[in-house]
Amino acid sequence: MQPDTARLRELDRSVLWHPFTQQQGWSEEDAPIIAHARGTTLHDTDGNTYIDGVSSLWCTVHGHRHPSIDAAVRRQLDQVAHTTMLGLSHPAAIELGAKLVDLAPPGLQRVFYSDSGSTAVEVALKMAYQWWAQQGEWWRTRFVSLKHAYHGDTIGSVSVGGIDLFHGCYRPLLFESVQAEPGDLASMEALLRDGGEEVGAVIVEPLVQGAAGILVHPEGFLRGVRELCDRYGVLLICDEVAVGFGRTGTMFACEQEDVSPDFLCLAKGLTGGYLPLAATLTTERVYEGFLGAFEELRTFFHGHTYTGNPLACAAALATLEVFERERTLEHLRGKIALLGELLDRHVAPLPAVAEIRRRGFMVGIELGGFPLEARLGHQVTLAARRRGAIVRPLGDTIVLMPPLSIEARDLRRLVEITADAIAEATGAGALAEAA
Ligand SMILES: *Cc1c(COP(=O)(O)O)cnc(C)c1O
């Protein structure tokens, strides 16, 4: 270990508190300290290299240090790093807004910026409620969401969350939401029928519920949800924070079922994984519900300090340009097919693998029947790391979500390393040791 790593690690242990991390185990583990990266390779302070198997938590799109995105951020840095969207505007936010409206499903014509997936969802929930209230139907305080849903970590987004491990503790603090069975339109319809006039909106992650463990919905489910929302006269919020920007094979997941939601929430891949930025897109109908003389108090009183940050908007514009110039989605098709073949060949035959769920470049490998305290998913992560790949599990589901730019050679290595890591961590010897 290099001296710098030892000092940093000690400092990390004495001052930091990591997200979604049980700190009690953290100090016994020598987690890599990432110093720099290029393409799909991460380098740590000891000189080890790793394939970025989860796109630095589902957001890197065209790889790290992409020359065009780097250059765009530098150019913006020479203009201004931050200026507010409250009462002012700036070129990058305007250009990006126009681009997003162009790309989004038809009807989404207004762009409201914020900083994270959680805030993109908060904005949609608050807009939906306030829109109804300003239509005179202030009693529509209830949201319909899906079981196992994940929409972020702020109190509003947790209120529509459905993962007990993450959300259960906070129930007493949350507003009301009722949860339908994923993939089951009848259960959704029952909630809309029984909820009657109290339901304002339905919120779903289209096609794939990411944090639930890459739960893939049956074909037609999303379209069915849209039809139910129309029939019962409620708004539809599509949270594409995870599935947006190519992850499922198309720019947005909604496209695959020809669905236009009333709200589209975007974050993670929006800046190519460079900077925190989010956008909530909505329709002219919703937008108009907020217009009026100031004293009517129909303003949307919401806005974060760094909303629409120029550096982040510049990174997002460059990210969208790279999609076009490098024909990213076209090249992705072959990689999606290859990923499927590799998983069939190397991972599916392993006895510990109960199920592989996949849509496009989002993969969940569920390991079957291991006790919570064995922390099998975590053991696989450690074994993969020793072999040169970074993956992060959701419980005992190993997630693979490489950057769209990954080359065939690295994709092959990533799947092989994952298979070897699963075999090592679930081998008879390893399990006896864990027990
Ligand atoms: C990650 C995620 C969020 C939250 O985004 P943050 O930027 O972490 O706040 C919301 N919704 C979905 C579907 C996500 O995967």
The ligand as a Gaussian input file, in Angstrom:
#p B3LYP/6-31G(d) Opt

LIG

0 1
 C      -31.352000       6.544000      -8.223000
 C      -32.800000       6.738000      -8.399000
 C      -33.472000       7.852000      -7.861000
 C      -32.778000       8.824000      -6.958000
 O      -31.799000       9.567000      -7.604000
 P      -30.699000      10.343000      -6.725000
 O      -29.955000      11.141000      -7.747000
 O      -29.876000       9.290000      -6.069000
 O      -31.424000      11.172000      -5.738000
 C      -34.808000       8.026000      -8.146000
 N      -35.463000       7.143000      -8.901000
 C      -34.883000       6.063000      -9.439000
 C      -35.673000       5.133000     -10.284000
 C      -33.523000       5.804000      -9.190000
 O      -32.938000       4.698000      -9.668000

